[in-house]
Amino acid sequence: MKRVIQFAGDLRFAFWLILSAGVIMWIGSIYAAMEYTLIYSINGEPLVKWFSTKGMEYISVTWWIPVMFVIFILLGINTFACTVNRVMVLLPRRKIIGLKRFLVLISPSIIHILFMFMLAGHFLSFTAVSQQKIPVAEGGKVEIAGMGNISVNSLDYEYFPDSSLLRQRIKQTHVEISVENNGLITSHKVAFMEPLLINGNIIILDMEKKKQDRIVIPDPADDNCNKEQKFHYSQKSADVKPQLFFLVINDPGLFILFPGFFIVIAIMGWYFYQTNISKNNKDLMEVENESINC
């Protein structure tokens, strides 16, 4: 059993897994560029559900997706085995090397454990994500699964000033909504680049721009030697508003990924500070060289 764990946690095994993942992702990017519409349809649908229908139908294009899953599963096993190897070496030495040194040396293993949680978060995102695109109109109603009655109270458009080259163009849009749940009414605002997180749903404001320009033929009496003016655009009007949408995303994996990401950064920062700036750097590295590095 010990030999199996040592083999599974071997750094050379991890190297080839990461190299294979890079090659497969590169191949996948080529297929994605060739079959953009098919691959783009993954968005907003659990990957397992998508692959069981469209993916299996076009397996010659999507074969690299299950291969990536297998590689990531093996990478998770490698990370787990690597962590077990390292912890088994460090635990018996914790009283000898002292608490501070032990915490420093165990930090990479903690990062590995968090990495496995983040892999689980990615898997959860692939299998449980849902996405809705809902048109928004002032005074209208919006239906979002798992939420109460939602009313769109107002749409507030903010334009660029007349002194700007982008005058008469929309700079920002604020949508005020009211959510009624169990007799309690709460008001919220959503804007571009300012999403709303409510009841586990991420609500993002999106739009589909309507055409404002049209080519018109000038009056025959308009004699102009400038051939560029043979056709010209009609004046843009600020009255033409874009069609607004709520992009509602329910992704339980994000609640694992984001906290895990920031915790990993914090632990790595503390670890590198202790091993590169601390006065005890030399002693720490001597002890670490005696341990199994994963």
C-alpha positions in Angstrom: 0.0 0.0 0.0 2.8 2.3 0.9 4.5 1.7 -2.5 1.2 2.4 -4.3 0.8 5.8 -2.5 4.5 6.7 -3.2 4.0 5.9 -6.9 0.7 7.8 -7.2 2.3 10.8 -5.5 5.5 10.8 -7.5 6.4 14.2 -8.9 7.3 12.7 -12.3 3.8 11.4 -12.5 2.5 14.8 -11.7 4.7 16.4 -14.4 3.4 14.1 -17.1 -0.2 14.7 -16.0 0.2 18.4 -16.2 2.0 18.2 -19.5 -0.8 16.0 -20.9 -3.4 18.4 -19.6 -1.7 21.3 -21.4 -1.5 19.3 -24.7 -5.2 18.2 -24.5 -6.3 21.8 -23.7 -4.4 23.0 -26.7 -6.0 20.4 -28.9 -9.4 21.3 -27.4 -8.9 25.0 -28.2 -8.5 24.1 -31.8 -11.7 22.1 -31.9 -13.4 24.9 -30.0 -12.3 27.4 -32.6 -13.5 25.1 -35.4 -16.9 24.3 -33.8 -17.5 27.5 -31.8 -21.3 27.2 -31.8 -21.3 23.7 -30.5 -18.7 24.3 -27.7 -20.3 27.7 -26.8 -23.6 25.8 -26.1 -22.0 24.3 -23.0 -22.5 27.7 -21.2 -25.4 27.6 -18.8 -25.9 23.8 -18.9 -24.4 21.1 -16.7 -21.6 19.5 -18.6 -22.7 16.0 -17.9 -26.2 16.7 -19.3 -24.7 18.5 -22.3 -22.2 15.8 -23.1 -24.9 13.0 -22.8 -26.8 14.7 -25.7 -24.8 17.0 -27.9 -21.4 15.8 -26.8 -22.1 12.2 -27.6 -23.7 13.2 -30.9 -20.5 15.0 -32.0 -18.0 12.7 -30.2 -15.4 13.3 -32.9 -15.2 16.9 -31.8 -15.8 16.6 -28.1 -13.6 13.5 -27.3 -11.0 15.6 -25.5 -13.5 16.7 -22.8 -13.8 13.3 -21.1 -10.0 12.9 -21.5 -9.5 16.1 -19.6 -11.8 14.8 -16.8 -9.7 11.6 -16.5 -6.5 13.7 -16.3 -7.9 15.9 -13.6 -9.1 12.9 -11.6 -5.6 11.4 -11.8 -4.2 14.8 -10.8 -6.4 14.8 -7.8 -5.3 11.3 -6.9 -1.6 12.4 -7.3 -2.2 15.4 -5.1 -3.8 13.3 -2.4 -1.0 10.7 -2.5 1.6 13.4 -2.5 0.0 15.1 0.6 -0.2 11.7 2.4 3.5 11.0 1.7 4.6 14.4 3.0 2.4 14.4 6.1 3.5 10.9 7.1 7.1 12.2 7.1 6.4 15.5 8.9 4.0 14.3 11.7 6.6 12.2 13.6 9.0 15.2 13.6 6.6 17.9 14.8 8.0 17.8 18.4 11.6 17.8 17.2 11.4 20.6 14.7 9.1 22.8 16.8 5.6 24.2 16.1 6.7 27.1 13.8 8.9 25.0 11.6 6.2 22.3 11.5 3.5 24.9 10.4 5.9 26.2 7.7 6.7 22.8 6.3 3.1 21.6 6.5 1.9 24.6 4.5 2.4 23.0 1.1 0.4 20.1 2.2 -2.4 22.4 3.3 -2.3 24.1 -0.1 -2.6 20.6 -1.7 -5.6 19.8 0.4 -7.2 23.1 -0.6 -6.3 22.4 -4.2 -8.3 19.2 -4.0 -11.3 21.1 -2.6 -11.0 23.5 -5.5 -10.9 20.6 -8.0 -14.1 19.4 -6.3 -15.6 22.9 -6.8 -14.8 22.8 -10.5 -16.4 19.4 -10.7 -19.5 20.8 -8.9 -19.6 23.7 -11.4 -19.4 21.4 -14.3 -22.2 19.1 -13.1 -24.6 21.5 -11.2 -24.4 24.9 -12.8 -27.6 26.5 -14.2 -28.1 29.7 -16.3 -31.1 31.7 -17.4 -31.3 34.6 -19.7 -34.4 36.7 -18.9 -35.5 39.8 -20.8 -36.0 42.9 -18.6 -38.6 45.6 -19.1 -39.6 48.5 -16.8 -42.7 47.6 -14.8 -42.4 43.9 -15.8 -42.1 40.7 -13.7 -39.1 38.4 -13.6 -39.3 34.7 -12.7 -36.2 33.1 -11.2 -36.2 29.6 -9.8 -36.0 29.4 -6.0 -36.9 33.1 -5.5 -40.1 34.9 -4.7 -42.0 37.4 -6.9 -39.6 39.9 -8.6 -40.7 43.2 -10.0 -38.7 45.5 -12.2 -39.3 49.0 -10.7 -37.2 51.2 -12.8 -34.5 51.5 -15.5 -32.1 54.4 -15.0 -29.9 55.2 -18.0 -26.8 57.3 -17.5 -25.3 58.9 -20.7 -21.8 60.2 -21.5 -21.6 64.0 -21.4 -22.0 66.1 -24.5 -18.3 67.0 -24.4 -17.3 63.3 -24.8 -16.7 61.6 -28.1 -19.1 59.0 -26.8 -21.9 61.5 -26.3 -25.5 60.2 -26.6 -24.2 56.7 -25.8 -25.2 54.9 -22.6 -22.5 54.9 -20.0 -24.2 52.9 -17.3 -27.6 51.4 -16.5 -29.1 50.8 -13.1 -32.1 48.4 -12.8 -34.0 48.6 -9.5 -35.9 45.4 -8.6 -38.2 44.4 -5.7 -38.1 40.9 -4.3 -41.1 39.6 -2.3 -40.5 36.5 -0.3 -42.7 35.3 2.6 -44.4 38.7 2.8 -41.1 40.6 3.1 -40.2 43.0 0.2 -36.6 44.0 -0.3 -35.2 46.4 -3.0 -32.0 45.8 -4.9 -30.1 47.4 -7.7 -28.2 45.7 -10.6 -25.9 47.5 -13.0 -23.3 46.7 -15.7 -20.3 45.2 -13.9 -22.1 45.4 -10.6 -23.8 42.0 -10.2 -26.2 41.0 -7.4 -25.8 38.0 -5.3 -29.1 36.8 -3.7 -30.3 33.4 -2.5 -27.3 31.7 -4.1 -28.0 33.3 -7.5 -25.7 35.7 -9.3 -27.7 38.2 -11.3 -25.7 39.9 -14.0 -27.1 42.8 -16.2 -26.5 42.1 -19.9 -27.8 43.7 -23.1 -28.5 43.1 -26.7 -27.7 46.2 -28.6 -30.2 47.4 -31.2 -29.0 48.8 -34.4 -28.9 52.6 -34.4 -27.3 53.3 -37.7 -28.8 52.9 -41.2 -27.5 53.7 -44.6 -29.5 56.4 -46.4 -29.2 57.7 -49.9 -28.8 61.5 -50.0 -31.1 63.8 -52.0 -30.2 64.0 -55.7 -30.0 67.8 -55.4 -27.3 67.4 -52.8 -24.3 67.9 -55.2 -21.1 67.0 -53.4 -17.8 66.1 -55.0 -16.8 64.1 -51.9 -17.5 60.5 -53.0 -17.3 59.4 -49.3 -20.7 61.2 -48.9 -22.4 59.2 -51.6 -23.8 57.2 -48.7 -24.0 58.4 -45.2 -25.3 57.3 -41.9 -28.4 58.8 -40.4 -27.9 60.6 -37.1 -27.7 58.4 -34.0 -30.6 58.8 -31.6 -30.3 58.4 -27.9 -33.9 57.3 -27.9 -33.0 53.8 -29.2 -32.5 51.7 -26.0 -30.8 48.3 -25.9 -32.8 45.3 -24.9 -31.7 44.4 -21.3 -31.4 40.9 -19.9 -30.8 39.4 -16.5 -28.2 36.6 -16.8 -29.0 34.5 -13.8 -26.3 32.0 -12.8 -26.5 29.4 -10.0 -23.1 27.9 -9.6 -22.5 26.2 -6.2 -18.9 25.5 -7.2 -18.0 29.2 -7.0 -18.6 29.2 -3.2 -15.8 26.7 -2.9 -13.5 28.2 -5.6 -13.4 31.8 -4.5 -12.7 31.3 -0.8 -10.2 28.5 -1.6 -8.4 30.8 -4.1 -7.9 33.6 -1.5 -6.9 31.2 1.3 -4.3 29.6 -1.0 -2.8 33.0 -1.8 -2.7 33.9 1.9 -1.0 30.7 2.9 1.5 30.8 0.0 2.4 34.4 0.9 3.1 33.5 4.5 5.0 30.4 3.4 7.3 32.2 1.0 7.8 35.0 3.6 8.9 32.5 6.2 11.2 30.5 3.9 12.8 33.5 2.0 12.8 36.4 4.4 12.8 34.8 7.9 16.1 34.8 9.8 15.6 31.0 10.3 15.5 30.5 6.5 18.6 28.3 6.3 17.4 26.0 9.1 13.9 25.7 7.6 15.3 24.7 4.2 17.7 22.2 5.7 14.8 20.5 7.5 12.6 20.6 4.4 15.3 19.0 2.2 15.2 16.0 4.5 11.5 15.7 3.9 9.6 14.5 0.9 8.9 17.4 -1.4 5.6 17.3 -3.2 
